[in-house]
Amino acid sequence: MNCLHRLIRFSLLAGCLVPALAVAEPVSSPPTITHHQLTLELLPDSHQLIATDRVTLSAGSPGRTLAFSLAPTIQIERIQDITHCQASCEMAPELAFERDGSSGRSEPQRVILKPPATDRTDGTVTLKFSYRGVVDDPPRDPRHLRFVTPSETSGHIGPEGVYLSSESQWYPDLDGSLATYDVTIAVPEGWTAVTQGAPQSDPAHWIVPTKSEALTVVANRFVVKSRTWTAQSGQAIRLATYLFPDEASLADEYLDASARYIDAYIPLLGPYPFAQFAVVENFFSSGLGMPSFTLLGSGVIKRHYTQPYALGHEIVHSWIGNGVFNRIDRGNWVEGLTTYLSNYYYHELIGDEAQAREQRRLMLMGYAVYVRPGEEYPVIQFAQKHDEKDNAIGYQQAAMVFHALRQEVGETVFWKALKQIPERYLGMAAEWRDLERVFQEAAGRDLRWFFAQWIEQAGVPDIELTGSRVPSSTGPPGEMNRVEAMVQIAQHGLPYRVAVDLEFVLEGGRTHRTRIHVTESRQEVIVPLPERPLAVRLDPDLHVFRRVARHALAPMLNMYVTDTHRTVLVPPASSQQPRPFSDIVQRIVAQEASKPEPLRTTVKQPEDKMKGMPAGSVLVLGGPGENPAASDILHYCGDHVRFSEKGFAVEGQPYEGATMALLVSCRRDDQPGSVVTLLYGVTPQALTRVARLLFFYGWQSYVVFHEGAVVARGDWEDRMTTEVRIETR
């Protein structure tokens, strides 16, 4: 993920009526910072920083007041005008400034001053800020059930590590600035600091020659390993890892993976935008992408975070998001395109079609589970991810918009246009309308309808086959061997203009595919076929991003999590070793404490009397031997799951022993769209780690664990591409 989140501030300006013949005054550009020359000293034991920042800025209109943002815990000692300074500048004149008194301790302070006059031909002014202060917001666990979520902090300097980002507001900045940086960082002995750009001969000195939205600095006791590497394109790039001693042995794995992904994406996106790419270990949970490095928590590093959706995603952000920037107040296209290229397209690129289809399926599932009908919003309104619904729209739906665009304009045009985005906008901000312009020019035709439909309109297509038949007489005499199928298609809600594949199962055992264009709410198409068809499937390879009904999905824990009615059935308290189930219930109750009571999970104890199975989805903790409710729900699973004295079997495959555990979900056909889920461990120890990470394993019908590690997983039948039988009339 690209996590250089800028603080976006909005102001409402009163409009004025101007006489028709009035001559408008020229509008001057707002003042912005073009360069920072920073000297920074970090004092982890006292949570302090001491810094000077020589700021070069285009001051805009003469006499215009400047308002620099800075963390409220930082004190400015002085600001000097060094515009014409040639030496140390200690005797340069000081400027009067004031702190915006309306700023609170939780909001950045505004340092307000008037810039000095300048006689430079470029109109620039150079100011020197001298300041010090405390940055001490210790990382906190995320406030929801998802496991892979960065810890929450605005910045921290401490003995366990240093993290200073744009949210830290640790250096003076002006809204909307895109700047270069020259940074020298002093740290305690045994520590190493890392920032953007590349280190110089003095490893404490870093230069960031490309414009950036913000500067992130991290520091810790790293073991550093680097290699000078030449990409297949001939570009020389420094690859590096900054890992803690316990993970230092993983350096080559991360360096090799970094090289592999950069080589894959240079042909698609153009030269890598920076001199270095580094994998940096973090002291708290994170998966963040910055220009020229990624910051990954220790838990992530240990799990070999080198997959396309992981390290590959962060590397694509080097071009998209950290090379070309995003105006999130005008829609965030960056995460969608990065997700498309890394999480999805990389599998196509290496020829793994099965995994590519699986990624399309997961994206459809994410939208179906987390975006309920009536809760959609247009892709262009996505700014940042706050919950899973945002993820389904801003990442997954937006990713598949690019897939639809690729199918609309064709391979040659799509990849030509894609490469032009970094060519045109590197070091600049781009928005959806800029992308529309690039693809439209490459295609040589109007694509306004496409972007209006997919980006500016809420929702996705909701398409189904409502009927199909083969006429009893398929042609006049002499043409009786011609076969045609009539297929009825319905779109629920606002109709989309979309191309979709139909796959016919023919009488001879073969299949036949054809692509049709759907534009109406109800549409009938006639398809010529080489043989009489028996059945037809809509979008068999899941290329169209569309709404899939919950009851058509394979059952899984995430369907329980997102159901409007949820019940947890707790086993009786045991006098033996405590079970981990109480921890799960406590987490659920704590996470839902702020929700209105009708939206909270209902927790049923063994002594609670129930009249039948509760409505909605049900989570049963414990197997048949410890929770009587388990036996009541197992009939929903049919022959999929069986329990024995020593363990259990899934689809006939036995798993036995004290280290085995099972998470399984099955459909409630009596309540379509709801599931029953059971968590079982042969012993309490088998569940210790599983219970802590339970909600991380939400996407499969069953997951089998051995000593807390996944050894098998899979899905019962999904109905996303169910066949419709063809009638003969």
Phi, psi and omega in degrees: 000147174270116188239030170275076186280114175279149175279112182269125181242139181244145174226143179258122180253133178293135179278153180234141175275126183250132177306148187300328184262004182291147177266121183289142175290143176298138181269119180278151179286147180291154178294140178220157176270132179254340182203140172242130169247102190254137167241120191231131173244128182252131181238083188301322184297331180250008177063027188250158167229149174233128189211155163233146180224113174271108188257122173260126183222150169272113194282352181072217182294139178302136178080001181287131181290138178255142177232099179276141176266144181202148181301144182294342181269005180254134181251127176276129178274320177193158173234128183240149173270108180244028182305319184249016184283138182250335186246228185288338176070012181297332182264010180296150183296142178271149180253141175286140178214165176220155178263133178297113185292346182279350181286134176263181183288342179264355182244150177297143175283156175251118178263113191251131177204165173258129182290150177290159176293151179226144176251012177292142183294333179271359176073015183273156177230144176240124180242147177246117177262128172246126187203166176207164179170185183248136171235106189213076175241085185304138180301140180240153177296147179297154186266036177206180192279343183296145182272310185277083181217134179299144171297157188260121178200148173266356180144148184207136169240117182199172181300334180278345178156171180237134174218113178234116182237189178298326178295336180290337181052048189268355173222154183294136183217157174243140180305136174083005183283140169238116192229162166260166187220146171229113192231131171241126189236121175261130181227164179298160179301136181090352178261158173226137177257147179228138172216197184279170180082226181212145176290150178264193180301325169272113186296348176277352185251124181235141175238131177247095187278344180261145182297142181221155178288327185196166181243130176248134178236132173232156179208148178187186179269082187266150161262120187258132172225135181219161173214142173272119190235143177247121179292165179299336178284349183098355181282132178271129183223136174275123174255140184212155169233142175235094187241156174289157183306322182294336181250006185300332181292347180272002187304311184295325178300316180286325177294316180297317180294321178300315179298319182298316182287319179298318177299325181290325189261344176301314179298333182273326190241355180096184184306143176299133193283353187231170179277341186218152162229130183232145171257120186240131180275141184247154182274357173225168184296124180197159171210078192242144178245126176237165176302116174084358173202161174238144184246111187240133178297157182302319179299325178289313180304316182296335182271017175056064188281062185245010182288164179302319181287351184252264181299321179301320178299314182295325180289321176299327177299341177302321176273312190256100179116320178250348172253306169261127186267176189229133172268096187291342176285352178242016178107134183259100177271344188299313184292325179295313181292320178296318178297320180297314185286327186261297184299326184253297195294333180305325179293322173297317185300323181265007174083016180266081184293326180296316180288329176297315178297321179298322177294320176298319179297317181295325178293319176297319180295317181301319179291316182297323184282317192258347180243099182281151176307132182093349180252009181288157167218157183297147178305323183295342178273352179288129178244299180220158182274121175247338180205183184290332176295318176300320179297318181295325181272308188284334180256301190281310178297315180297323177299316182284344169297318178293328176295318177295322179295320178299318179291328181288315187264343180094161187299310185299312181294317184299310185287330174296313181294319181301317181293335180286342181297306175295326179300319185273326194241010179301129183077012180227170176263142176229158180226178183304321181293330175293318178295319177303317181296317182297312183290326179294317179295319180293323181281336182071026179205165184287127177240018182302319181300321183295311182289326176296320183287311189271333186256320189260355181251133180287143174099185179220166178300145175235093191244142174212155171277124180256352179174159176201148181201160172246121179302144182297330175244119188256012177169165179289167177308136183095345179233027186289346179276353179283134180242134176228143174246137174258123184240129177259131182234138178236141170247125180269136183082203182294124182290145177253153171267107189212144174262133184219146180272143169245134177243120180261134172268118188266163184299327181278002178099347179277173174238156180222130181246147174213151180254132178240159179249118182257131181225345187249164176295323175225132189212140175242132180237148178248124186241119174288140185227153180282339180216167178293130181271151177255328183204167180218144177239141177267129175049061188296332181260008172060047178273344182260124177282115189213167177280128175250130180297144181303323183290347178271351181279154170295140180296145183196165182299324182295338175288325172296313184302325187258005179288151179286337176237121182227137178226137173252127177256112187267141178284165176299147178296140182255140177279352179275205182301132183303140177277156177281359183297325181298326178296320179297313181297318179298320179296315181298313181297316181295320182291330185261007185300328183275354181280151171301147186304321180297340182265356183277158174289137175272127179256119181253122176275163182301328182282348179289130179277132180237140174260088181082184181287136178299156177291155176079210182265148187230133174250119181254125180259116181104151181272186185301332182282346184233343180227110181305331181294337182298318179296327182291330184264346186295338180294339176292336183270352178058229182269004183296322188229138173224143178250149178224178180295330185260353183167231184202169176227140177239121183051038178085350180272117183281145174226112186231155177120160187292346184263001188266146177216160184218135168242120185222140178233141179224156182290149166254093181293341176284344176221082185306135181095350178251162183222163165247134182234138181234134174246123186220138171233139179299325174226162176301324181297328181294339184258354188304306182284322182300316182298322181294326184252019190310312188280003171279339186256052190264359192253000180243156177290326177215145175223126179253134183241143171233116184054037177084352180259145181287128177244344177200146176204158180178182183233145164287174184307128167263162185241030183288334180232044182299139177288144171250122180292145182259126180275152173249126182235000000 
